[in-house]
């Protein structure tokens, strides 16, 4: 049977499916699904109807396994009237494989001066050409779990802009929240904006930071990614994140670059 979600619940554990599989190793997950799992744990303590996730920062501590169940746990680290600080860990047994922190701001309805907020720009991702990430070596994985369309540039040749959305829910039987939808695809800026030859280099991202001034209005997320590889073995990928109405925030990743 083909997988129908990135994870299946099993008590307090979440069992990965083949849809979480990343491009670098058969048994290692892509960064997007575990990032979204940690966001799910954080949202349980900071309900999105009351708290806006302004900043989410993730550190990958070791490869996240495809073959073993995981637990995501979160806690409050700062409680104020207008700001919450939270932290979360993703556990393989008792071993942390990823950790995250989040800054959430209390929602408040305001009237702003005309022109203060960015003007809406209506875009149609479905008018762009479909594409599939070609560097995955397996039949089923993250690349088949995502629908992607290329707006501009060429994948593998530097700055590029792509639209992406998940074809499946994060957790079977649950709706995927807007924040989770962003984080499922935000880690893919590494694959949208890369410029190095995959036959000669690897460029695994060690972290992911996402700043959001608003949440998306639907699952289509636009990633306008620009890489900055350096000869010291370090790189940075910077991306503007948007939805059909315009910018929603930015994403940054630090790359560990190595020769194959």
C-alpha positions as CSV (number, residue, x, y, z in Angstrom):
1,X,0.0,0.0,0.0
2,X,1.3,3.5,-0.9
3,X,1.9,5.8,2.1
4,X,-0.9,8.2,2.8
5,X,0.9,10.6,5.2
6,X,4.4,11.5,6.3
7,X,3.8,10.0,9.8
8,X,1.3,7.6,11.4
9,X,0.4,8.1,15.1
10,X,1.2,5.2,17.5
11,X,0.3,6.4,21.0
12,X,2.7,9.2,21.8
13,X,5.0,8.1,19.0
14,X,4.9,9.0,15.3
15,X,5.9,6.3,12.8
16,X,7.7,7.7,9.7
17,X,6.6,6.5,6.2
18,X,8.7,6.3,3.1
19,X,7.4,9.8,2.2
20,X,9.9,11.3,4.7
21,X,12.9,9.9,2.9
22,X,15.5,12.5,1.9
23,X,18.0,12.6,-1.0
24,X,21.2,11.9,0.9
25,X,20.6,8.4,2.4
26,X,18.0,5.7,2.2
27,X,17.5,5.6,6.0
28,X,17.6,9.4,6.6
29,X,14.6,11.8,6.5
30,X,14.4,15.0,4.6
31,X,14.4,18.0,7.0
32,X,10.9,19.2,6.2
33,X,8.8,16.5,7.8
34,X,10.7,16.5,11.2
35,X,10.6,20.3,11.2
36,X,6.9,20.2,10.8
37,X,6.6,17.6,13.6
38,X,8.4,20.0,16.0
39,X,6.1,22.8,14.9
40,X,3.1,20.5,15.7
41,X,4.4,20.0,19.2
42,X,4.9,23.8,19.7
43,X,1.5,24.6,18.4
44,X,0.0,22.3,21.0
45,X,1.3,24.8,23.7
46,X,0.8,28.0,21.6
47,X,-2.5,27.6,19.8
48,X,-2.3,29.4,16.4
49,X,-5.7,31.1,16.9
50,X,-4.1,33.1,19.8
51,X,-0.4,33.1,19.1
52,X,1.4,33.9,15.8
53,X,4.6,31.8,15.2
54,X,7.0,34.7,14.3
55,X,10.2,32.7,14.4
56,X,11.0,29.0,14.3
57,X,14.6,27.8,14.4
58,X,15.6,24.2,14.0
59,X,19.0,22.4,14.6
60,X,19.6,19.0,13.2
61,X,21.6,17.1,15.8
62,X,22.0,13.9,13.8
63,X,20.3,12.1,10.9
64,X,16.6,11.6,11.6
65,X,15.8,8.0,10.9
66,X,13.1,6.8,8.5
67,X,12.9,3.3,10.1
68,X,12.1,4.1,13.7
69,X,9.3,5.8,15.5
70,X,9.9,9.3,17.0
71,X,8.5,11.4,19.8
72,X,8.2,15.2,19.7
73,X,8.1,17.0,23.1
74,X,7.8,20.7,23.8
75,X,7.9,23.1,26.7
76,X,7.4,26.8,27.5
77,X,10.6,28.7,28.2
78,X,9.2,32.2,28.4
79,X,5.6,33.4,29.2
80,X,4.6,37.0,28.8
81,X,1.4,38.9,28.0
82,X,2.4,39.4,24.4
83,X,5.3,36.9,23.7
84,X,5.8,33.2,24.3
85,X,9.2,31.4,24.0
86,X,9.1,27.6,23.4
87,X,11.5,24.8,22.8
88,X,11.0,21.3,21.4
89,X,13.0,18.1,20.9
90,X,12.5,15.3,18.5
91,X,13.5,12.0,20.1
92,X,14.6,8.6,18.7
93,X,14.1,6.5,21.8
94,X,15.7,8.8,24.4
95,X,18.3,10.3,22.0
96,X,17.5,13.8,20.6
97,X,17.9,14.0,16.8
98,X,16.6,17.6,16.3
99,X,15.8,20.5,18.5
100,X,13.8,23.7,17.9
101,X,13.0,27.0,19.5
102,X,10.1,29.3,18.6
103,X,9.0,32.8,19.4
104,X,5.2,33.4,19.3
105,X,3.5,36.8,19.5
106,X,-0.1,37.2,20.7
107,X,-2.5,38.0,17.9
108,X,-4.2,41.4,18.1
109,X,-6.5,43.0,15.6
110,X,-5.2,46.4,14.5
111,X,-6.0,49.1,12.0
112,X,-2.8,50.1,10.1
113,X,-2.2,53.2,8.0
114,X,-2.9,52.8,4.3
115,X,0.1,51.3,2.6
116,X,1.9,50.2,5.7
117,X,1.3,46.5,5.0
118,X,2.6,44.9,1.8
119,X,0.1,45.1,-1.0
120,X,-1.5,41.8,-2.2
121,X,0.0,40.4,-5.4
122,X,-2.1,37.6,-6.8
123,X,-0.1,34.8,-8.3
124,X,-1.1,31.4,-9.8
125,X,1.3,28.6,-9.0
126,X,-0.6,26.2,-11.2
127,X,0.3,28.2,-14.3
128,X,4.0,27.3,-13.7
129,X,5.6,24.2,-15.2
130,X,5.6,21.1,-13.0
131,X,8.9,19.6,-12.0
132,X,10.3,16.7,-9.8
133,X,13.6,16.9,-7.9
134,X,15.7,14.6,-10.0
135,X,18.5,13.9,-7.6
136,X,16.6,11.5,-5.3
137,X,17.7,7.9,-5.9
138,X,14.6,6.1,-4.6
139,X,11.2,5.5,-6.1
140,X,9.3,6.8,-3.1
141,X,10.4,9.7,-0.9
142,X,9.9,13.3,-0.1
143,X,10.2,14.2,-3.8
144,X,7.1,12.1,-4.5
145,X,5.2,13.5,-1.5
146,X,5.5,17.1,-2.8
147,X,4.0,18.8,-5.8
148,X,6.4,21.3,-7.2
149,X,6.2,23.9,-10.0
150,X,9.1,26.0,-11.3
151,X,8.4,29.8,-11.7
152,X,11.9,31.0,-12.7
153,X,15.5,29.9,-12.9
154,X,16.8,26.3,-13.3
155,X,17.1,23.8,-10.5
156,X,20.8,23.1,-9.9
157,X,22.1,26.3,-11.6
158,X,21.8,28.9,-8.8
159,X,19.0,31.2,-7.8
160,X,15.6,29.7,-8.6
161,X,11.9,30.2,-7.6
162,X,9.6,27.3,-7.1
163,X,6.1,26.7,-5.7
164,X,5.7,23.7,-3.5
165,X,2.9,22.0,-1.5
166,X,2.5,18.7,0.3
167,X,0.3,16.0,-1.4
168,X,-0.3,14.3,1.9
169,X,-1.1,15.3,5.5
170,X,1.8,15.5,8.0
171,X,0.1,13.0,10.4
172,X,-2.5,10.6,9.2
173,X,-6.0,11.5,10.4
174,X,-5.1,15.1,11.2
175,X,-5.4,18.4,9.4
176,X,-2.0,20.0,8.5
177,X,-1.8,23.5,10.0
178,X,-0.6,26.5,7.9
179,X,2.7,26.6,10.0
180,X,3.2,22.9,9.4
181,X,2.6,23.4,5.6
182,X,5.3,26.1,5.6
183,X,7.8,23.9,7.4
184,X,7.2,20.8,5.4
185,X,8.6,22.7,2.3
186,X,10.8,25.4,3.8
187,X,13.7,23.0,4.3
188,X,13.7,22.4,0.5
189,X,15.3,25.8,-0.2
190,X,18.5,23.8,-0.1
191,X,17.3,21.8,-3.1
192,X,15.6,24.7,-5.0
193,X,18.5,27.1,-4.9
194,X,21.6,24.8,-5.2
195,X,24.4,25.6,-7.6
196,X,27.1,22.9,-6.9
197,X,27.5,19.7,-8.9
198,X,25.9,16.8,-7.0
199,X,28.4,14.4,-8.5
200,X,31.3,16.4,-6.8
201,X,29.8,17.9,-3.6
202,X,27.3,17.3,-0.9
203,X,25.7,20.3,0.9
204,X,23.6,19.2,3.8
205,X,22.0,21.9,5.8
206,X,22.7,21.8,9.6
207,X,19.8,24.1,10.6
208,X,16.7,25.9,9.4
209,X,15.4,29.3,10.5
210,X,12.0,30.7,9.4
211,X,10.6,34.1,10.2
212,X,7.0,34.7,9.4
213,X,5.1,38.0,9.5
214,X,1.9,36.1,8.5
215,X,0.7,32.6,7.8
216,X,-0.1,31.4,4.3
217,X,-3.7,31.4,3.0
218,X,-3.4,28.0,1.3
219,X,-0.8,25.1,1.0
220,X,1.1,26.5,-2.0
221,X,4.3,28.1,-0.7
222,X,6.6,30.0,-3.0
223,X,10.4,29.6,-2.3
224,X,12.7,32.2,-4.0
225,X,16.0,30.7,-3.0
226,X,19.5,32.1,-3.4
227,X,22.7,30.1,-2.5
228,X,26.0,31.4,-1.3
229,X,28.6,28.5,-1.2
230,X,32.1,29.4,0.1
231,X,35.4,27.6,-0.4
232,X,35.8,27.1,3.4
233,X,33.1,24.4,3.3
234,X,30.3,26.6,4.5
235,X,27.3,27.9,2.6
236,X,24.1,29.9,3.2
237,X,20.8,29.6,1.5
238,X,18.4,32.6,1.8
239,X,14.9,32.5,0.5
240,X,11.8,34.7,0.4
241,X,8.7,32.8,1.3
242,X,5.4,33.8,-0.2
243,X,1.9,32.6,-0.9
244,X,-0.6,33.6,-3.7
245,X,-1.1,37.0,-2.0
246,X,2.6,38.0,-1.6
247,X,5.5,37.6,0.9
248,X,4.9,35.8,4.2
249,X,8.5,35.7,5.6
250,X,12.0,34.4,5.0
251,X,14.0,31.2,5.5
252,X,17.7,30.7,6.1
253,X,19.8,27.6,6.1
254,X,23.5,27.0,7.0
255,X,25.1,24.4,4.7
256,X,27.9,22.0,5.5
257,X,29.7,21.6,2.1
258,X,32.0,18.7,1.4
259,X,33.7,17.0,-1.6
260,X,32.3,13.6,-2.4
